[in-house]
Amino acid sequence: MKFAVASLLAFVATAVSASPTLESRASKPKGIDVSHYQGTVNFAAAKANGVSFAFIKATEGHTYKDPSFSANYVAATNAGILRGGYHFAHPDSSSGAAQANFFLAHGGGWSKDGRTLPGALDIEYNPSGSKCYGLSASAMVAWIKDFSNTYHSHTGVYPIIYTTTDWWKTCTGNSAAFGNTNPLWIAHYASSIGALPAGWGFTTFWQYADKGSLGPGDQDEFNGTLEGLKKIALG
Ligand SMILES: *[C@@H]1O[C@H](CO)[C@@H](O)[C@H](O)[C@H]1NC(C)=O
């Protein structure tokens, strides 16, 4: 994932990608996640490449709206791809509730229409900010709870949590408080998933590379069948 005011150099340093194609993963639905960095994405082509779902950046903090969100959301819809929005968290700039409401008002909403995935909270290191946004582990857990509960009270579903195991351990103290409610979307650029954060026995989505043959943007897979993915879009 990339955010609006990032130091690109920091990404270059970490952008070592692997694109595993293990047979055991062949049947799992594939997806991409994109932001304005990818411009307007050709989702019809992505679908032809085997993309079944997409996460599209909607918002960041409590003021930033991704300028490509609407065009990409419409394009994914027209291509018949299951899609949802994601929000890049800035836990240092406003409350979790404020950012959930901003996300809900600008593309992150959810309804039981069979083609919308629950919104995702993208919470990870921000190379241009202070470590863990200057929050203690308990304050970070409270912030995520505030975001998650606000999202749930408006939509009836809990947001997906996108993170890395390293960030989660470092900045939440490896909190196990979300494993029973929020689907996990783990970023781990390797041929196997690796250790998961506390609380989750499995991951629902896996971002396994930051580029690849599926289409522009990060490469993802759903840990289940296409039927299972469709069920998530029905809550
Ligand atoms: C995928 O989900 C199953 C449970 O449905 C779980 O047993 C498995 O460990 C999960 N895979 C990963 C990589 O988390």
The ligand as an SDF file (V2000), in Angstrom:
LIG
                    3D

 14 14  0  0  0  0  0  0  0  0999 V2000
   -6.5450  -20.3940    5.5010 C   0  0  0  0  0  0  0  0  0  0  0  0
   -7.6980  -20.6740    6.2380 O   0  0  0  0  0  0  0  0  0  0  0  0
   -7.7250  -21.9370    6.8460 C   0  0  0  0  0  0  0  0  0  0  0  0
   -9.0400  -22.0620    7.5810 C   0  0  0  0  0  0  0  0  0  0  0  0
  -10.1000  -21.8160    6.7290 O   0  0  0  0  0  0  0  0  0  0  0  0
   -6.5640  -22.1200    7.7770 C   0  0  0  0  0  0  0  0  0  0  0  0
   -6.5440  -23.4130    8.2740 O   0  0  0  0  0  0  0  0  0  0  0  0
   -5.2650  -21.8010    7.0570 C   0  0  0  0  0  0  0  0  0  0  0  0
   -4.2060  -21.8070    7.9690 O   0  0  0  0  0  0  0  0  0  0  0  0
   -5.3550  -20.4580    6.4250 C   0  0  0  0  0  0  0  0  0  0  0  0
   -4.1570  -20.1380    5.7180 N   0  0  0  0  0  0  0  0  0  0  0  0
   -3.4350  -19.1170    6.1030 C   0  0  0  0  0  0  0  0  0  0  0  0
   -2.2520  -18.8620    5.2260 C   0  0  0  0  0  0  0  0  0  0  0  0
   -3.6980  -18.4270    7.0640 O   0  0  0  0  0  0  0  0  0  0  0  0
  1  2  1  0
  1 10  1  0
  2  3  1  0
  3  4  1  0
  3  6  1  0
  4  5  1  0
  6  7  1  0
  6  8  1  0
  8  9  1  0
  8 10  1  0
 10 11  1  0
 11 12  1  0
 12 13  1  0
 12 14  2  0
M  END
$$$$
